[in-house]
């Protein structure tokens, strides 16, 4: 029995990552993100940031700071409409303010 097949039997199939559909155009913006500690929906908030061309590692770090500290400042590379971005983050229990 090979190691690969024994791992597959033990842990199941590999997780398939979805590709994030990124926005085509927009402007750079800086936001103050606030949330009650441990209340933000982290994966959805990170996807909202990566959708706007923020690298996944940076989005994860920002959401982790938000989760632990309750606020963080982020530079978002591509924002098509600030109101849409704010509304999308509000669904993740995050209040976003343009700086």
C-alpha positions in Angstrom: 0.0 0.0 0.0 1.4 3.4 -0.9 1.5 6.3 1.4 -0.7 8.4 -0.8 -3.5 5.9 -0.8 -3.3 5.3 2.9 -3.5 9.0 3.6 -6.5 9.3 1.2 -8.2 6.5 3.2 -7.4 8.1 6.5 -8.2 11.7 5.7 -10.5 11.6 2.7 -10.1 13.4 -0.6 -8.2 16.6 -0.9 -10.1 19.8 -0.4 -10.7 21.6 -3.7 -10.1 25.3 -3.5 -12.3 27.6 -5.5 -10.9 30.3 -7.6 -11.9 33.8 -6.5 -13.6 35.8 -9.3 -11.8 39.2 -9.1 -13.3 42.5 -10.1 -12.3 43.9 -13.5 -11.8 47.6 -12.5 -12.0 50.0 -9.7 -9.9 52.4 -7.6 -7.6 52.0 -4.6 -9.2 52.8 -1.2 -8.3 52.6 2.4 -10.9 51.4 4.9 -11.2 51.2 8.7 -12.8 47.8 9.5 -14.5 47.3 12.8 -16.4 44.4 14.4 -17.3 43.1 17.8 -14.5 40.8 18.9 -15.0 37.3 17.6 -18.2 38.2 15.8 -16.9 38.7 12.2 -17.6 36.0 9.6 -14.0 35.6 8.7 -14.1 33.5 5.5 -16.7 35.6 3.9 -14.9 38.8 4.8 -11.6 37.4 3.5 -13.3 36.5 0.2 -14.7 40.0 -0.1 -11.2 41.4 0.2 -9.6 38.9 -2.2 -12.3 39.6 -4.7 -10.9 43.2 -4.7 -7.4 42.0 -5.6 -6.0 41.8 -2.0 -3.7 38.8 -1.7 -5.2 36.0 0.3 -2.4 36.1 2.9 -3.0 39.8 3.5 -6.8 39.3 3.6 -6.4 36.5 6.2 -4.0 38.6 8.3 -6.5 41.5 8.2 -9.4 39.3 9.2 -7.4 37.8 12.0 -6.5 41.2 13.4 -10.2 42.2 13.1 -11.2 39.0 14.9 -8.7 39.5 17.7 -8.6 43.3 18.1 -12.0 44.4 16.8 -10.6 46.8 14.2 -8.0 47.1 11.5 -7.0 49.4 8.6 -6.7 47.9 5.2 -5.7 49.1 1.8 -8.0 47.6 -0.8 -6.4 47.7 -4.3 -9.7 47.6 -6.4 -13.0 49.0 -5.1 -15.7 49.3 -7.8 -18.2 51.0 -5.5 -17.6 51.8 -1.9 -21.3 51.4 -1.0 -21.3 47.8 -2.4 -18.1 46.9 -0.5 -19.5 48.3 2.7 -22.7 46.4 2.3 -20.9 43.2 1.5 -18.8 43.5 4.6 -21.9 44.4 6.7 -23.3 41.0 5.8 -20.1 39.6 7.5 -20.8 41.6 10.7 -18.0 44.1 9.8 -18.5 47.9 9.7 -16.3 49.5 7.0 -15.6 53.2 6.9 -13.7 54.9 4.0 -10.6 56.8 5.3 
